[in-house]
Structures are given as C-alpha cells and as structure tokens.
Amino acid sequence: MNKILEEILEIPVRGNEFWSNTPSYSLPLGVPYLGMGSSYFSALAFKYMGLNIFPELASEYFTYLRHKNRLPHAVILSQSGKSSEALWCTGLFEQYTAVTNNVNSELAKGVNVREVVSIMAGEEFYSSSKTYTNSLLALFKGLGIETSNALKVLSDNMVAYQQKGEQMAEQVFELMESGSIHGIYITGSGPNVATAMEAALILSESTKRNFHGLPMAQYDHGPKETARGSILIQIVAQGQSYDRALKLSEKVRQAGAHVFHVEELRVTENLSVVNNIVPFNFMAFYLAQKLKAGKTFTVGGKVTEVE
C-alpha cells in the first residue's frame, strides 16, 4: 500500500489510542496558544468554539506581539517539536506547556517547560494527517471536552470519507484539466475555519497547486466576485452559519462557480472538526496522484527550521 495512504488510514487508530491511553490533564485558559501551520490551525478551532484562549502564529507573536517582560504561561504547539518559530517563543514565558508528537524534541526538553502533552500520533512523513487530528484531540482533552462520539463516527465512516475524497479529487481534476479554472477556494465557519485552512494547506503542498482556505463570511466579502470559472468547496455544519452557507453556495453556483460540500451530520459543529478534515486528506492524496505532483516536500522539508 502507498505510504501516504497508510498514514491517512491510520488516523482513527492513532486518535483512539491517544484518547484511551493518555492520562487526564488540564490546559490553561486565558493564555496564548502559539504554533505554525497545522499546529496553529488546531488551536484556532477552539477560539471559534468560544473558549477563552488566544491562538497566535508563533512567528508574528515573537516578532510583533511579545511583551517586554515575560508572561507567566503559554501553550506552545509543534508537531515536530523543532519548528523554529515555536522554539523562539519558549523564552517569552516563565513557563509553557508543550503539545508535541516528539517528547524528545527541544520544545519538550526546554528548561522552563512545565508540562509536555504527547499527541501520540506515531511517525508521519507526509502532509499532516494523524498529527493534525491528534493535536485537535489533545486540545479537546486538555480543555475538558468529551470527544468520544466524534471518534466513533470517524472510525465507522473512514470508507465513506475515502470515497468522498476520491470523488472530489476526480471532479476537481477534470475541472482543472479543462483549463477554465482560475481559483480554488475552501471555506468554513466557526471552528471549521481551521478545517478550511488546514485543508488548503495539505492540498497545496501535496498537489503543488494553489488552494485558498478562508472563512465563509470572508469569502462572501469580495472573493465571491471571482465565482465564474472557480471552484468552491464549502465545509458546512449544523450551526449558526448553516443557512447563510447554503444561500451563498446557490448564489455563486448561479454566478458560474463549481460548488462542492463537505458535511458530517452525525456530530455537533464543534466536534465536526475531527471528522471534516479527513475527506480532504484523501482528496489531497488522490489529486496529487492524478496531477503527478511527485514528492510532497521539494522546496523545503516537513519541518520548517529558519536559518
């Protein structure tokens, strides 16, 4: 079996292992949650669940937002534990909690680390799949939110998610091959803003094509004018923005956009972040194959270490 596909298919296994085997712990409220890429997106989801946390890009926090004096505490997320910007931020706080897949990393071994939360995703060599899901689960658990139902739905529906991802890959590939597509957008609302951004990240790095992930409402404030000849993939959930999303879908479809939906009806909007990303993992795999995109990382590596 293809190694990338193996990693994706392992998502529910690693997720359930983490949820069942990790001892109880608590993550703090009212502090910065710092990370880059997928690690940042995982924290962002919880901001839009209404929790009192402050997700920031570690790079921008370090360069533009750091305080003159050390703050008492932060949560720093890095799946590798080696990302430069995450490590830069460790010295900005009296103590920090590390959320990482590598308990032997520099992030986990820092002199002022108070607690290390291992996301237990196992080895991962390609785009973030297991590590993104387990980062979400680590935050759910540490913030005291029961997630067992989403994990059961995830395990029970992997075949359906794979079929959905392969179907979207086929349809998007055909549209791309037609030569008439000038933009591809992925949108979400509330916690699924993070899902849209993560989906765009993994699709971009896997296929070497540009996918733009953004909030649905932000797409409504301008980018919808590019509807004709574009692709819009909307992540929808039964929540406060549901009706608006469906109305927007119809509006841009009539304007000439090709519209797709990703939706998991069996879980609440907040929990849906665990499930909604998985079809995009499969889509990225199948679309990269169709486009003959080659290696996942060619310009840089999986871990970004700034020189």
Helices and strands as residue ranges (DSSP letters): H 3-9, H 11-21, E 32-35, H 37-47, E 54-57, H 58-60, I 61-65, E 71-78, H 84-89, G 90-92, E 93-100, E 113-118, H 130-142, H 148-156, H 158-177, E 183-188, H 192-207, E 212-215, H 216-220, G 223-226, E 230-235, H 242-254, E 258-262, H 272-276, H 278-290
